[in-house]
């Protein structure tokens, strides 16, 4: 039996997923979580095989699904984490994969695809939606626009209108490091300003 924890801040989404899995003889939902902290607690308490993780929770949450994924994957006898979200930007995909997610699906995936992905994740296999796999392959083929996860974090902060000093404080790095990241970003995106960098990154799907 595959033991699953559903982590999503929308009750109707959790109810729908629970109903979907209830008709599968080999999948059992052992807990639901409305916050990243609840997902972590359920992972410790229930010893699940797979945690189905959304990426964005309520506005009051400081921890993202990627952050919770990283924490859960660091546990002893850690469960596998399968991301199920609405977001498909490069920043979201890379952040989740680098945090240790075994798979990444979008919420408009067909039910059978999600069920197969849960089984694959439980078996220790990768489970990427075709569109996500395609995006990752495109990144590998186009190194010119391949930003690191830290560069994407910096660019997200720029897109939110933060200064170098504010970015440094948020990411716990020095202003000099922020400027270095920006220089690399400008070079990779072939732009000369912060505004242009954000615009190009959004056009190319690097930023949401």
MARBA-3410 file (N, C-alpha, C, O; in Angstrom, 1 decimal):
208
0.8,-1.2,0.0,0.0,0.0,0.0,0.9,1.3,0.0,1.8,1.4,0.8 ~ 0.6,2.2,-0.9,1.3,3.4,-1.0,0.7,4.5,-0.1,-0.5,4.8,-0.3 ~ 1.4,4.9,0.9,0.9,5.9,1.9,1.2,7.3,1.4,2.3,7.6,1.1 ~ 0.1,8.1,1.3,0.3,9.4,0.7,-0.2,10.5,1.7,-1.2,10.4,2.3 ~ 0.6,11.6,1.7,0.1,12.8,2.4,-0.1,13.9,1.3,0.7,14.1,0.4
-1.3,14.6,1.4,-1.7,15.6,0.5,-1.4,17.0,1.1,-2.1,17.3,2.1 ~ -0.6,17.8,0.6,-0.3,19.1,1.1,-0.7,20.2,0.1,-0.1,20.4,-0.9 ~ -1.8,20.8,0.5,-2.4,21.9,-0.4,-3.2,22.8,0.5,-4.0,22.3,1.3 ~ -3.2,24.1,0.3,-4.0,25.0,1.2,-5.4,25.1,0.7,-6.2,25.8,1.4 ~ -5.8,24.5,-0.3,-7.2,24.6,-0.8,-8.0,23.3,-0.4,-7.7,22.2,-0.9
-8.9,23.4,0.5,-9.7,22.2,1.0,-10.3,21.4,-0.2,-10.4,20.2,-0.1 ~ -10.8,22.1,-1.2,-11.5,21.4,-2.3,-10.6,20.6,-3.1,-10.9,19.6,-3.6 ~ -9.3,21.1,-3.2,-8.3,20.4,-4.0,-7.9,19.1,-3.2,-7.8,18.0,-3.8 ~ -7.8,19.2,-1.9,-7.4,18.1,-1.1,-8.6,17.0,-1.1,-8.3,15.8,-1.2 ~ -9.8,17.5,-1.1,-11.0,16.6,-1.1,-11.0,15.9,-2.4,-11.3,14.7,-2.5
-10.8,16.6,-3.5,-10.8,16.0,-4.8,-9.7,14.9,-5.0,-10.0,13.9,-5.6 ~ -8.5,15.2,-4.5,-7.4,14.3,-4.6,-7.7,13.0,-3.8,-7.4,11.9,-4.2 ~ -8.3,13.3,-2.6,-8.5,12.2,-1.7,-9.6,11.2,-2.3,-9.5,10.0,-2.3 ~ -10.6,11.8,-3.0,-11.6,11.1,-3.6,-11.0,10.3,-4.8,-11.4,9.1,-5.0 ~ -10.1,10.9,-5.5,-9.5,10.2,-6.7,-8.7,9.0,-6.2,-8.8,7.9,-6.8
-7.9,9.2,-5.2,-7.1,8.1,-4.7,-7.9,7.0,-4.0,-7.5,5.8,-3.9 ~ -9.1,7.3,-3.5,-9.9,6.4,-2.7,-10.3,5.2,-3.5,-10.6,4.1,-3.0 ~ -10.4,5.3,-4.9,-10.8,4.2,-5.7,-9.6,3.4,-6.2,-9.8,2.4,-6.9 ~ -8.4,3.8,-5.8,-7.2,3.0,-6.2,-6.9,2.0,-5.1,-6.7,2.4,-3.9 ~ -6.8,0.7,-5.3,-6.6,-0.3,-4.3,-5.3,-0.2,-3.6,-5.1,-0.8,-2.5
-4.3,0.4,-4.3,-2.9,0.4,-3.7,-2.5,1.7,-3.2,-1.3,1.9,-2.9 ~ -3.4,2.7,-3.1,-3.0,4.0,-2.6,-3.9,4.4,-1.4,-5.1,4.3,-1.5 ~ -3.3,4.9,-0.4,-4.1,5.3,0.8,-3.6,6.7,1.3,-2.4,6.9,1.5 ~ -4.6,7.6,1.4,-4.2,9.0,1.9,-4.2,8.9,3.4,-5.3,8.6,4.0 ~ -3.1,9.1,4.0,-2.9,8.9,5.5,-3.0,10.3,6.2,-3.2,10.3,7.4
-2.9,11.4,5.5,-3.0,12.7,6.2,-3.1,13.8,5.1,-2.7,13.6,4.0 ~ -3.7,14.9,5.6,-3.9,16.1,4.7,-3.1,17.2,5.5,-3.1,17.3,6.7 ~ -2.6,18.2,4.7,-1.9,19.3,5.3,-2.2,20.6,4.5,-2.2,20.6,3.3 ~ -2.5,21.6,5.3,-2.9,22.9,4.7,-1.8,23.9,4.7,-1.9,24.9,4.1 ~ -0.7,23.5,5.4,0.5,24.4,5.4,1.8,23.6,5.3,1.7,22.4,5.4
2.9,24.2,4.9,4.2,23.5,4.8,4.5,22.8,6.1,5.1,21.7,6.2 ~ 4.3,23.5,7.3,4.6,23.0,8.6,3.8,21.7,8.9,4.3,20.7,9.4 ~ 2.5,21.7,8.5,1.7,20.6,8.7,2.2,19.4,7.8,2.1,18.3,8.2 ~ 2.7,19.7,6.6,3.2,18.7,5.7,4.4,18.0,6.4,4.6,16.8,6.3 ~ 5.3,18.9,7.0,6.4,18.3,7.7,6.0,17.4,8.8,6.6,16.3,9.0
5.1,17.9,9.6,4.7,17.2,10.8,4.0,15.8,10.4,4.3,14.8,11.0 ~ 3.2,15.9,9.3,2.6,14.6,8.9,3.6,13.7,8.3,3.4,12.4,8.4 ~ 4.7,14.2,7.7,5.7,13.3,7.1,6.4,12.6,8.3,6.9,11.5,8.1 ~ 6.6,13.3,9.4,7.3,12.7,10.5,6.4,11.7,11.2,6.8,10.6,11.6 ~ 5.1,12.1,11.4,4.1,11.3,12.1,3.6,10.0,11.4,3.5,9.0,12.0
3.3,10.2,10.1,2.6,9.1,9.4,3.6,8.2,8.6,3.1,7.2,8.1 ~ 4.8,8.6,8.5,5.8,7.8,7.7,5.2,7.4,6.3,5.1,6.3,6.0 ~ 4.9,8.4,5.5,4.3,8.2,4.2,5.3,7.8,3.2,6.5,7.9,3.4 ~ 4.9,7.2,2.1,5.8,6.9,1.0,6.0,8.1,0.1,7.1,8.3,-0.5 ~ 4.9,8.9,-0.1,4.9,10.0,-1.0,4.2,11.2,-0.4,3.1,11.0,0.2
4.7,12.4,-0.5,4.0,13.6,-0.1,3.7,14.4,-1.4,4.6,14.7,-2.2 ~ 2.4,14.6,-1.6,2.0,15.4,-2.8,2.0,16.8,-2.4,1.2,17.3,-1.6 ~ 2.9,17.6,-3.0,3.1,19.0,-2.5,2.8,20.1,-3.5,3.2,20.1,-4.6 ~ 2.0,21.0,-3.0,1.8,22.3,-3.8,3.0,23.1,-3.6,3.8,22.9,-2.7 ~ 3.2,24.1,-4.5,4.3,25.0,-4.4,4.0,26.3,-3.6,4.9,26.8,-2.9
2.8,26.8,-3.8,2.5,28.1,-3.1,1.3,27.8,-2.1,0.3,27.2,-2.5 ~ 1.5,28.3,-0.9,0.5,28.2,0.1,-0.1,29.6,0.4,0.2,30.5,-0.4 ~ -0.8,29.8,1.5,-1.5,31.1,1.8,-0.5,32.2,1.9,0.7,31.9,2.2 ~ -0.9,33.4,1.7,0.0,34.6,1.7,0.7,34.7,3.1,1.7,35.4,3.1 ~ 0.1,34.2,4.1,0.8,34.3,5.4,1.9,33.3,5.7,2.6,33.4,6.7
2.1,32.4,4.7,3.1,31.4,4.9,4.5,31.9,4.4,4.6,32.4,3.3 ~ 5.5,31.8,5.2,6.9,32.2,4.8,7.6,31.1,4.1,8.6,31.3,3.4 ~ 7.2,29.8,4.3,7.8,28.7,3.7,7.0,28.3,2.5,5.8,28.1,2.5 ~ 7.8,28.0,1.4,7.1,27.6,0.1,7.1,26.1,0.1,7.7,25.4,0.9 ~ 6.4,25.6,-0.9,6.4,24.1,-1.1,7.8,23.6,-1.4,8.2,22.5,-1.0
8.7,24.4,-2.1,10.0,23.9,-2.4,10.8,23.9,-1.1,11.6,23.0,-0.9 ~ 10.6,24.9,-0.2,11.3,24.9,1.1,10.9,23.7,1.9,11.7,23.1,2.6 ~ 9.6,23.4,1.9,9.1,22.2,2.7,9.6,20.9,2.1,10.0,20.0,2.8 ~ 9.7,20.9,0.8,10.3,19.7,0.1,11.7,19.5,0.6,12.1,18.3,0.9 ~ 12.5,20.5,0.6,13.9,20.4,1.0,14.0,19.8,2.4,14.8,19.0,2.7
13.2,20.4,3.3,13.2,19.9,4.7,12.7,18.5,4.9,13.3,17.7,5.6 ~ 11.7,18.1,4.1,11.1,16.7,4.2,12.2,15.7,3.7,12.3,14.7,4.2 ~ 12.8,16.1,2.6,13.8,15.2,2.0,15.0,15.0,2.8,15.8,14.1,2.6 ~ 15.2,15.9,3.8,16.4,15.8,4.7,16.1,14.9,5.9,16.9,14.6,6.7 ~ 14.8,14.5,6.1,14.4,13.6,7.2,15.1,12.2,7.1,15.4,11.8,6.0
15.2,11.5,8.2,15.6,10.1,8.2,14.5,9.3,7.5,13.3,9.6,7.8 ~ 14.8,8.4,6.7,13.8,7.6,6.0,12.8,8.5,5.3,11.6,8.3,5.4 ~ 13.3,9.5,4.6,12.4,10.6,4.0,11.5,10.0,2.9,11.9,9.2,2.1 ~ 10.3,10.5,2.9,9.4,10.1,1.8,9.8,10.8,0.5,10.5,11.8,0.6 ~ 9.3,10.3,-0.6,9.5,11.0,-1.8,8.5,12.1,-1.9,7.4,12.1,-1.3
8.8,13.2,-2.6,7.9,14.3,-2.8,7.6,14.5,-4.2,8.5,14.6,-5.1 ~ 6.3,14.6,-4.5,5.8,14.8,-5.8,5.1,16.2,-5.9,4.1,16.3,-5.2 ~ 5.6,17.1,-6.7,5.0,18.4,-6.7,3.8,18.4,-7.7,3.8,17.9,-8.8 ~ 2.7,19.0,-7.2,1.5,19.1,-8.0,1.0,20.6,-7.8,0.6,21.0,-6.8 ~ 1.2,21.3,-8.9,1.0,22.8,-8.8,0.4,23.4,-10.1,0.2,22.7,-11.1
0.1,24.7,-10.0,-0.4,25.4,-11.2,0.7,26.1,-11.9,0.6,26.6,-13.1 ~ 1.9,26.1,-11.3,3.0,27.0,-11.8,4.0,26.2,-12.6,4.4,25.1,-12.2 ~ 4.4,26.7,-13.8,5.3,26.0,-14.6,6.5,26.9,-15.1,7.1,26.6,-16.2 ~ 6.9,27.9,-14.3,8.0,28.7,-14.7,9.3,28.0,-14.4,9.3,27.0,-13.6 ~ 10.4,28.4,-15.1,11.7,27.7,-14.8,12.1,27.8,-13.4,12.6,26.9,-12.8
11.7,29.0,-12.8,12.1,29.2,-11.4,11.4,28.2,-10.5,12.1,27.6,-9.6 ~ 10.1,27.9,-10.7,9.4,27.0,-9.9,9.9,25.5,-10.1,10.1,24.8,-9.2 ~ 10.1,25.2,-11.4,10.5,23.8,-11.7,11.9,23.5,-11.1,12.1,22.5,-10.5 ~ 12.9,24.4,-11.4,14.2,24.2,-10.9,14.3,24.2,-9.4,15.0,23.4,-8.8 ~ 13.5,25.1,-8.8,13.5,25.2,-7.3,13.1,23.9,-6.7,13.6,23.4,-5.7
12.0,23.3,-7.3,11.5,22.1,-6.8,12.4,20.9,-7.0,12.6,20.1,-6.1 ~ 12.9,20.8,-8.2,13.8,19.7,-8.5,15.1,19.8,-7.7,15.6,18.7,-7.2 ~ 15.6,21.0,-7.5,16.9,21.1,-6.7,16.6,20.9,-5.2,17.5,20.5,-4.5 ~ 15.3,21.1,-4.8,15.0,20.8,-3.4,14.8,19.3,-3.1,14.8,18.9,-2.0 ~ 14.8,18.5,-4.2,14.7,17.1,-4.0,13.4,16.4,-4.5,13.2,15.3,-4.2
12.6,17.2,-5.2,11.3,16.6,-5.6,11.6,15.5,-6.6,12.4,15.6,-7.5 ~ 10.8,14.4,-6.5,11.0,13.3,-7.4,10.2,13.5,-8.7,10.5,12.9,-9.7 ~ 9.2,14.3,-8.7,8.4,14.5,-9.8,7.7,15.9,-9.8,7.7,16.6,-8.8 ~ 7.2,16.3,-10.9,6.6,17.6,-11.0,5.4,17.5,-12.0,5.6,17.3,-13.2 ~ 4.2,17.7,-11.6,3.0,17.7,-12.4,2.2,19.0,-12.2,2.3,19.6,-11.2
1.5,19.3,-13.3,0.6,20.4,-13.2,-0.8,20.0,-12.9,-1.2,18.8,-13.1 ~ -1.6,20.8,-12.2,-2.9,20.5,-11.8,-3.9,20.2,-12.9,-5.0,19.6,-12.6 ~ -3.6,20.5,-14.1,-4.5,20.1,-15.2,-4.1,18.8,-15.8,-4.6,18.4,-16.9 ~ -3.2,18.1,-15.1,-2.8,16.7,-15.6,-4.0,15.8,-15.6,-4.9,15.9,-14.7 ~ -4.1,14.8,-16.5,-5.2,13.8,-16.4,-5.1,13.0,-15.2,-3.9,12.8,-14.7
-6.2,12.6,-14.6,-6.1,11.8,-13.3,-5.2,10.6,-13.4,-4.5,10.3,-12.5 ~ -5.2,9.8,-14.6,-4.4,8.6,-14.7,-2.9,9.0,-14.7,-2.1,8.2,-14.2 ~ -2.6,10.2,-15.2,-1.2,10.6,-15.2,-0.7,10.9,-13.7,0.4,10.5,-13.4 ~ -1.6,11.5,-12.9,-1.2,11.7,-11.5,-1.1,10.4,-10.8,-0.1,10.3,-10.0 ~ -2.0,9.5,-11.0,-2.0,8.2,-10.3,-0.7,7.5,-10.6,0.0,6.9,-9.7
-0.4,7.4,-11.9,0.9,6.8,-12.3,2.1,7.4,-11.8,3.1,6.8,-11.4 ~ 2.0,8.8,-11.6,3.2,9.5,-11.1,3.4,9.2,-9.6,4.5,9.1,-9.2 ~ 2.3,9.0,-8.9,2.4,8.7,-7.5,3.1,7.3,-7.3,3.9,7.1,-6.5 ~ 2.6,6.4,-8.2,3.2,5.0,-8.1,4.7,5.1,-8.5,5.5,4.4,-7.9 ~ 5.0,5.9,-9.5,6.4,6.0,-9.9,7.3,6.6,-8.8,8.4,6.1,-8.5
6.8,7.7,-8.2,7.5,8.3,-7.1,7.7,7.3,-6.0,8.8,7.3,-5.4 ~ 6.7,6.6,-5.6,6.8,5.6,-4.5,7.8,4.6,-4.8,8.4,4.0,-3.9 ~ 8.1,4.3,-6.1,9.1,3.3,-6.5,10.4,3.9,-6.7,11.4,3.2,-7.1 ~ 10.6,5.2,-6.3,11.8,5.9,-6.4,12.2,6.3,-7.8,13.4,6.6,-8.1 ~ 11.2,6.4,-8.7,11.4,6.8,-10.1,11.0,8.3,-10.3,10.3,8.8,-9.5
11.6,8.9,-11.3,11.2,10.2,-11.7,9.9,10.3,-12.3,9.5,9.4,-13.1 ~ 9.1,11.4,-12.0,7.8,11.5,-12.6,7.6,12.9,-13.0,7.0,13.7,-12.3 ~ 8.0,13.2,-14.2,7.8,14.6,-14.8,6.7,14.6,-15.8,6.7,13.8,-16.7 ~ 5.8,15.6,-15.7,4.8,15.8,-16.8,5.6,16.1,-18.1,6.6,16.7,-18.0 ~ 5.0,15.7,-19.2,5.7,15.9,-20.5,6.1,17.3,-20.7,7.2,17.6,-21.2
5.2,18.3,-20.4,5.5,19.7,-20.6,6.7,20.1,-19.8,7.5,20.9,-20.2 ~ 6.8,19.6,-18.5,7.9,19.9,-17.6,9.2,19.3,-18.1,10.3,20.0,-18.2 ~ 9.2,18.0,-18.6,10.3,17.4,-19.1,10.9,18.2,-20.3,12.1,18.3,-20.5 ~ 9.9,18.6,-21.1,10.3,19.4,-22.3,11.0,20.7,-22.0,12.0,21.1,-22.6 ~ 10.5,21.4,-20.9,11.1,22.6,-20.5,12.5,22.4,-20.0,13.4,23.2,-20.3
12.7,21.3,-19.2,14.0,21.0,-18.7,15.0,20.7,-19.8,16.2,21.1,-19.8 ~ 14.5,20.0,-20.8,15.4,19.6,-22.0,15.7,20.9,-22.8,16.9,21.0,-23.2 ~ 14.8,21.8,-22.9,15.0,23.0,-23.6,16.1,23.9,-22.9,16.9,24.5,-23.5 ~ 16.1,23.8,-21.6,17.1,24.6,-20.8,18.4,24.0,-21.1,19.4,24.7,-21.2 ~ 18.5,22.6,-21.2,19.8,22.0,-21.4,20.3,22.3,-22.8,21.5,22.4,-23.0
19.4,22.5,-23.8,19.8,22.9,-25.1,20.1,24.3,-25.3,20.8,24.7,-26.3 ~ 19.7,25.2,-24.4,19.9,26.6,-24.5,20.6,27.2,-23.3,20.0,27.8,-22.5 ~ 21.9,26.8,-23.2,22.6,27.3,-22.0,22.8,28.8,-21.9,23.0,29.3,-20.8 ~ 22.5,29.5,-23.0,22.7,31.0,-22.9,21.7,31.6,-21.9,22.0,32.6,-21.2 ~ 20.5,31.0,-21.7,19.5,31.5,-20.8,19.3,30.6,-19.6,18.3,30.6,-19.0
20.3,29.8,-19.3,20.3,28.9,-18.2,20.8,29.6,-16.9,22.0,29.6,-16.7 ~ 19.9,30.2,-16.2,20.3,30.8,-14.9,20.3,29.8,-13.8,19.5,28.8,-13.8 ~ 21.2,30.0,-12.9,21.3,29.1,-11.7,20.1,29.4,-10.8,19.4,30.5,-10.9 ~ 19.8,28.5,-9.9,18.7,28.8,-8.9,18.9,30.0,-8.1,17.9,30.7,-7.8 ~ 20.1,30.3,-7.7,20.4,31.6,-7.0,20.2,32.8,-7.8,19.7,33.8,-7.4
20.6,32.7,-9.1,20.4,33.9,-10.0,18.9,34.1,-10.2,18.5,35.3,-10.3 ~ 18.2,33.0,-10.3,16.7,33.2,-10.4,16.1,33.8,-9.2,15.2,34.7,-9.3 ~ 16.6,33.4,-8.0,16.1,34.0,-6.8,16.4,35.5,-6.7,15.5,36.3,-6.4 ~ 17.6,35.9,-7.2,17.9,37.3,-7.2,17.0,38.1,-8.2,16.5,39.1,-7.9 ~ 16.8,37.5,-9.3,16.0,38.1,-10.4,14.5,38.2,-9.9,13.9,39.2,-10.2
14.1,37.2,-9.2,12.7,37.3,-8.6,12.6,38.5,-7.7,11.6,39.2,-7.7 ~ 13.6,38.7,-6.9,13.6,39.9,-5.9,13.7,41.2,-6.7,13.0,42.1,-6.3 ~ 14.4,41.2,-7.8,14.5,42.4,-8.6,13.1,42.7,-9.2,12.6,43.8,-9.2 ~ 12.4,41.6,-9.7,11.1,41.7,-10.2,10.1,42.3,-9.2,9.1,42.9,-9.6 ~ 10.4,42.0,-7.9,9.5,42.5,-6.9,9.8,43.9,-6.5,9.2,44.5,-5.6
10.8,44.5,-7.2,11.1,45.9,-6.9,12.0,46.2,-5.8,12.1,47.3,-5.3 ~ 12.8,45.2,-5.3,13.7,45.4,-4.2,15.0,45.9,-4.6,15.5,45.6,-5.7 ~ 15.7,46.6,-3.8,17.0,47.2,-4.0,18.0,46.1,-3.7,17.7,45.0,-3.2 ~ 19.3,46.4,-4.2,20.4,45.4,-3.9,20.5,45.2,-2.4,20.7,44.0,-2.0 ~ 20.4,46.2,-1.6,20.5,46.1,-0.2,19.4,45.2,0.4,19.7,44.3,1.2
18.2,45.4,-0.1,17.1,44.6,0.4,17.2,43.1,-0.1,16.9,42.2,0.7 ~ 17.7,42.9,-1.3,17.9,41.5,-1.8,19.0,40.8,-0.9,18.8,39.7,-0.6 ~ 20.0,41.6,-0.6,21.1,41.0,0.2,20.6,40.5,1.5,20.9,39.5,2.0 ~ 19.7,41.4,2.1,19.2,41.0,3.4,18.2,39.9,3.4,18.2,39.0,4.3 ~ 17.4,39.8,2.3,16.4,38.7,2.2,17.1,37.4,1.9,16.7,36.4,2.5
18.2,37.4,1.1,18.8,36.1,0.7,20.0,35.8,1.6,20.7,34.8,1.4 ~ 20.3,36.7,2.6,21.5,36.5,3.5,22.8,36.4,2.7,23.6,35.5,3.0 ~ 23.0,37.3,1.8,24.2,37.4,1.1,24.7,38.9,1.1,23.9,39.7,1.5 ~ 25.9,39.1,0.6,26.4,40.5,0.6,25.9,41.3,-0.6,25.5,40.7,-1.6 ~ 25.9,42.6,-0.6,25.5,43.4,-1.7,26.5,43.1,-2.9,26.1,43.1,-4.0
27.7,42.9,-2.6,28.7,42.6,-3.6,28.3,41.3,-4.4,28.5,41.3,-5.6 ~ 27.8,40.3,-3.6,27.4,39.1,-4.2,26.2,39.3,-5.1,26.0,38.7,-6.2 ~ 25.3,40.2,-4.6,24.1,40.5,-5.4,24.5,41.1,-6.7,24.0,40.7,-7.8 ~ 25.4,42.1,-6.7,25.9,42.7,-7.9,26.6,41.8,-8.9,26.4,41.8,-10.1 ~ 27.3,40.8,-8.3,27.9,39.8,-9.1,26.9,38.9,-9.8,27.0,38.6,-11.0
25.9,38.5,-9.1,24.8,37.7,-9.7,24.1,38.5,-10.8,23.8,38.0,-11.9 ~ 23.9,39.8,-10.6,23.2,40.6,-11.6,24.0,40.7,-12.8,23.5,40.7,-13.9 ~ 25.3,40.9,-12.6,26.2,41.0,-13.8,26.2,39.7,-14.6,26.1,39.8,-15.9 ~ 26.1,38.5,-14.0,26.0,37.3,-14.7,24.7,37.2,-15.4,24.6,36.7,-16.5 ~ 23.6,37.6,-14.7,22.3,37.6,-15.3,22.2,38.4,-16.5,21.7,38.0,-17.6
22.7,39.7,-16.4,22.7,40.6,-17.6,23.4,40.0,-18.8,23.0,40.1,-19.9 ~ 24.5,39.3,-18.5,25.3,38.7,-19.6,24.6,37.6,-20.2,24.5,37.5,-21.4 ~ 24.0,36.7,-19.4,23.3,35.5,-19.9,22.1,35.9,-20.7,21.8,35.3,-21.7 ~ 21.4,37.0,-20.3,20.1,37.4,-20.9,20.4,38.4,-22.0,19.5,38.8,-22.7 ~ 21.7,38.8,-22.1,22.1,39.8,-23.1,21.2,41.1,-23.0,20.7,41.6,-23.9
21.2,41.6,-21.7,20.5,42.9,-21.4,21.4,43.8,-20.7,22.5,43.4,-20.2 ~ 21.0,45.1,-20.5,21.8,46.0,-19.8,21.2,46.7,-18.6,21.7,47.6,-18.0 ~ 19.9,46.2,-18.3,19.3,46.9,-17.1,18.4,45.9,-16.4,18.1,44.8,-16.9 ~ 18.1,46.2,-15.2,17.3,45.4,-14.3,15.9,45.1,-14.9,15.4,44.0,-15.0 ~ 15.3,46.2,-15.4,14.0,46.1,-16.0,14.0,45.2,-17.2,13.1,44.4,-17.4
15.0,45.3,-18.1,15.1,44.5,-19.3,15.3,43.0,-18.9,14.8,42.1,-19.5 ~ 16.1,42.8,-17.8,16.4,41.4,-17.4,15.1,40.7,-16.9,14.8,39.6,-17.3 ~ 14.3,41.5,-16.2,13.0,40.9,-15.7,12.1,40.7,-16.8,11.4,39.6,-16.9 ~ 12.0,41.6,-17.8,11.1,41.5,-18.9,11.5,40.3,-19.8,10.6,39.5,-20.2 ~ 12.7,40.1,-20.1,13.2,39.0,-20.9,13.0,37.7,-20.2,12.5,36.7,-20.8
13.2,37.7,-18.9,13.1,36.4,-18.1,11.6,36.0,-18.1,11.3,34.8,-18.2 ~ 10.7,37.0,-18.0,9.3,36.6,-18.1,8.9,36.1,-19.4,8.1,35.2,-19.5 ~ 9.4,36.8,-20.5,9.0,36.4,-21.9,9.5,34.9,-22.1,8.8,34.2,-22.8 ~ 10.6,34.6,-21.6,11.2,33.2,-21.8,10.8,32.2,-20.8,11.2,31.0,-20.9 ~ 9.9,32.6,-19.9,9.4,31.6,-18.9,10.3,31.3,-17.8,10.1,30.3,-17.0
11.3,32.1,-17.6,12.3,31.9,-16.5,11.6,32.3,-15.2,11.8,31.7,-14.2 ~ 10.9,33.4,-15.3,10.2,33.9,-14.1,8.7,33.8,-14.4,8.2,33.8,-15.5 ~ 7.9,33.6,-13.3,6.5,33.5,-13.4,5.9,34.8,-13.7,4.7,35.0,-13.9
END
